[in-house]
Each structure stands twice: as C-alpha cells, then as structure tokens.
Amino acid sequence: MKKASRDIDSETENSVSDTLSVVSAVHCPLLLSGMSHEVRTHMNSIVAFSYLLKNNDFDDTEKEDFSKQILSSCDQLIQLMDNFLDSAIIDSGATSSGLKECKPENILNDLMSEFRDILSREVHKGVVLVAESSYGDPGIVNIDNDRVFRVIRILFQNALRNTHSGYIKIGYTYRDNILTFHVIDSGQGYSKCKEFLHTEDLNESLTQFNDTVTAINITLANQLISILGGTVWIECNGITGSAIYFTVPVKTIAASQEISINRYVNPMMAI
C-alpha cells in the first residue's frame, strides 16, 4: 500500500512538473524583451511626473493627478516584478506546500476588501466589483490559502487591466471536496487570455498578442493552480469578456462540517 501511495505521489509530481514545463517564462526571449520594455516605460513615467511635480507652472489639482500617475506606475511595476519573479521561482522548483485551516468565505471577504480599495481610485471609477457565492459551505478546510490568494489576486489584476468600464465578479462554489473559484469580467481580454492559457509556445503567442503583462499573469496563475492540484479553464463572457474558473481540492475539518449544499446567498455589490 505504501509503495502504491509513493507511486501515485510520484506520478502526481511528474504530472505537475510536465504541466509547468510547457511554458517557462524565464526562458522566453520575447517575454524578457517585453519585461524590459514595460519596466522602462513605468520608470520613465515615474521620472517624468516627478519632474512635473516640481514645476510651479501647474496648480495643485494637476499636481495631485501627477502623484496618482506616479502611484499607478509604481503599483504596476511592483505587480509586474512580483509576478515574474514568482514565476521564475516556480520554474526553479523552489516551492513548498502551505496548508492552513481557514474558511473560504474569509478568503473572499479579505480579498474583496483589498480590491474595493483599489477600485476606489479615480482611474477605476467605471468598474463595479461584485462578490458572488452561489452554493455550498464547507466550513473550515485545509487549503493553501496563500497560493489561492495569489491566484485570485493575479486574475483580478488581469481582469482590471482589460476592463476599463463594466464589472468584475468574483466568487466560489463548493461541492464534493472541490472549491471552484471564478473571476468574471466584462472587458476586452478573452482572446489573448485564452491564447496565453493554452499556449505551448509563449514566444509565438506573444507575437500574436503583444501583451507581456497578461502573458505573465496568466502563466503564473496557471502554474500556481497546477501546484494546488487544481484545473483551470476559460469561457467567453458576452462578446469579449473573460470568465476564468479554477478548482482547488480541499479537505474539510470534521468538527466544522456544517455543510448546507443548497444554501443560496444573494450577491453583494460594491464600487
């Protein structure tokens, strides 16, 4: 029995390894070139607006706008570097499990609070955030919540990048020890997100869709979901919007198994 278990574990590790080796962000010339361009673009923006802040020809309202532009460029630069470096770490094989006991609803609530703060900025005033929970309450589960946080945060960043006005919906469902999370937007990114999600040649995909940030976001999310032992797929939402779903297998804690599979919760909406 132990040998069979070891064989299964080995097969699982090999499967994950094979999945992650399909696209290696670190060894993709076009991605590295795009990274260099994105970094220089954001740095030039920061330097330029910092210079304008010192110019007394502009009033306080204009200078406040310059400050917001600097903050936006800093945020995007940090996100870009974080996601790329995380992808590189995964490619190196330096990963470890971080299972913790928590409630999925707490994961969603914490993230929604974070995302609402982001959407409160003037540049995102045209986007509405919707929290959805359709059915299933597993109570407390064992889950790698740090990686789940990371995946949802990446998918939200990606949805926001491609949605200038409209909505982003985030939620989950639970059934048979499987949590299925979703991030749905009314934006314009379906075609390129689908391409980057299913690509076996990142260079070729970047030639077709010259979007380094989306490529890194989708690649990293795919890698993390594979490590979590889940699956990911994308559907078209409307004409050009994206609906990305991913599953995470979980183990419920016996003492907390107060499951109400058919309990429906009305969606909450916040700007």
SVG drawing of the C-alpha trace seen along z (x, -y; Angstrom):
<svg xmlns="http://www.w3.org/2000/svg" viewBox="-31 -79 47 81">
<polyline fill="none" stroke="black" stroke-width="0.4" points="0.0,0.0 2.8,-2.4 4.6,-1.6 1.4,-2.3 0.9,-5.6 4.5,-6.6 3.9,-5.7 0.8,-7.9 2.6,-10.8 5.4,-10.4 3.0,-10.4 1.3,-13.5 4.6,-15.3 5.7,-14.3 2.3,-15.5 2.7,-18.9 6.3,-19.1 5.2,-18.4 2.5,-21.0 4.8,-23.7 7.5,-22.9 5.1,-23.6 5.7,-27.3 8.8,-28.7 8.6,-32.4 12.3,-32.7 13.5,-31.3 11.2,-33.2 13.1,-35.8 10.1,-37.8 8.8,-37.9 12.1,-39.1 12.2,-41.7 8.7,-42.8 9.6,-42.9 12.4,-45.2 10.1,-47.5 7.4,-47.5 9.9,-48.3 11.5,-51.2 8.1,-52.6 6.9,-52.7 10.3,-54.1 10.2,-56.8 6.6,-57.7 7.7,-57.9 10.7,-60.2 8.6,-62.4 5.8,-63.0 8.2,-63.5 9.9,-66.2 6.5,-67.9 5.6,-67.9 8.5,-70.3 7.2,-72.7 5.4,-75.6 3.5,-76.3 1.0,-73.6 -1.8,-74.0 -2.5,-71.7 -5.2,-69.7 -2.8,-68.9 0.0,-68.0 -2.4,-65.7 -3.1,-64.0 0.7,-63.6 1.0,-62.0 -1.7,-59.5 0.0,-58.7 3.3,-58.0 1.5,-55.8 -0.2,-53.8 3.1,-53.3 4.7,-52.1 1.9,-49.7 2.0,-48.3 5.8,-48.0 5.7,-46.1 3.0,-43.8 4.9,-43.0 8.1,-42.2 6.4,-40.2 4.6,-38.0 7.6,-37.5 9.9,-36.6 7.2,-34.2 7.1,-32.5 10.9,-32.2 10.9,-30.7 8.3,-28.1 10.4,-27.3 13.4,-26.7 11.4,-24.1 11.8,-26.0 8.2,-25.6 6.6,-24.1 3.1,-23.5 1.5,-25.8 -1.7,-24.1 -3.7,-26.0 -7.1,-25.8 -9.5,-28.5 -12.9,-29.3 -13.2,-30.0 -15.6,-32.9 -12.9,-34.6 -10.5,-34.4 -13.1,-36.0 -14.0,-38.7 -10.4,-39.7 -9.7,-39.9 -12.9,-41.9 -11.9,-44.4 -8.5,-44.8 -10.0,-45.1 -12.5,-47.7 -9.7,-49.9 -8.1,-49.6 -11.3,-50.4 -11.9,-53.5 -9.2,-55.2 -10.4,-57.7 -8.9,-55.8 -11.1,-52.8 -14.4,-54.6 -16.1,-53.0 -15.6,-49.4 -18.1,-47.7 -17.0,-44.9 -19.4,-42.1 -18.9,-39.3 -20.8,-36.1 -21.3,-32.9 -23.9,-30.6 -24.0,-27.4 -22.0,-25.2 -20.5,-26.0 -17.6,-23.6 -16.9,-25.4 -13.2,-25.2 -11.0,-23.4 -7.3,-22.6 -6.1,-24.8 -3.0,-26.5 -4.7,-29.9 -1.6,-31.9 -1.5,-30.5 -5.3,-30.8 -5.0,-34.4 -2.2,-34.8 -4.2,-33.3 -7.3,-35.3 -5.3,-38.5 -3.5,-37.8 -6.7,-37.1 -8.3,-40.3 -5.3,-42.3 -5.6,-40.8 -9.4,-41.5 -8.9,-45.1 -6.2,-45.6 -8.7,-44.5 -11.8,-46.2 -12.0,-50.0 -15.7,-50.1 -18.3,-47.5 -17.9,-44.9 -15.7,-42.2 -17.4,-39.3 -15.5,-37.1 -16.8,-34.1 -16.7,-30.4 -18.9,-27.3 -18.3,-24.1 -19.2,-20.5 -17.7,-17.1 -14.4,-18.5 -13.8,-20.7 -13.8,-24.5 -14.4,-26.2 -13.4,-29.9 -14.2,-32.3 -13.2,-35.7 -15.5,-37.1 -15.2,-40.4 -17.0,-42.4 -13.7,-43.6 -11.8,-43.0 -9.3,-40.3 -10.9,-37.0 -9.0,-36.1 -5.5,-36.9 -6.2,-35.3 -7.4,-32.1 -4.3,-32.1 -1.8,-32.6 -3.7,-30.0 -3.4,-27.2 -0.2,-28.1 2.7,-25.7 4.9,-28.3 4.9,-31.6 7.1,-33.3 4.5,-32.6 1.7,-33.7 3.4,-37.0 4.0,-37.6 0.2,-37.3 -0.7,-39.3 2.0,-41.7 0.9,-41.9 3.7,-41.0 1.8,-41.7 -1.2,-39.5 1.2,-36.7 3.0,-36.8 -0.3,-37.0 -1.9,-34.0 1.3,-31.9 1.8,-32.4 -1.8,-31.7 -1.7,-28.5 1.5,-27.4 0.1,-28.1 -3.2,-26.3 -1.2,-23.2 0.7,-23.2 -2.6,-23.4 -3.6,-20.2 -6.5,-22.0 -7.6,-22.7 -8.3,-26.0 -10.4,-26.9 -11.7,-30.0 -15.0,-30.8 -16.2,-33.8 -18.4,-36.3 -20.5,-38.2 -18.7,-39.2 -15.1,-39.9 -15.2,-39.5 -13.5,-36.6 -14.8,-34.1 -11.9,-32.2 -12.6,-29.3 -10.2,-27.2 -10.7,-24.3 -8.9,-23.5 -9.3,-20.2 -9.7,-20.6 -10.2,-18.5 -12.9,-19.6 -12.2,-19.7 -14.5,-17.1 -15.5,-19.4 -16.7,-22.1 -18.7,-20.1 -21.9,-22.0 -22.5,-21.8 -25.6,-23.3 -25.2,-22.5 -28.4,-24.2 -28.0,-27.4 -28.2,-30.4 -26.6,-33.7 -27.6,-36.9 -24.7,-38.6 -23.3,-41.8 -22.3,-44.7 -19.8,-47.4 -17.9,-50.0"/>
</svg>
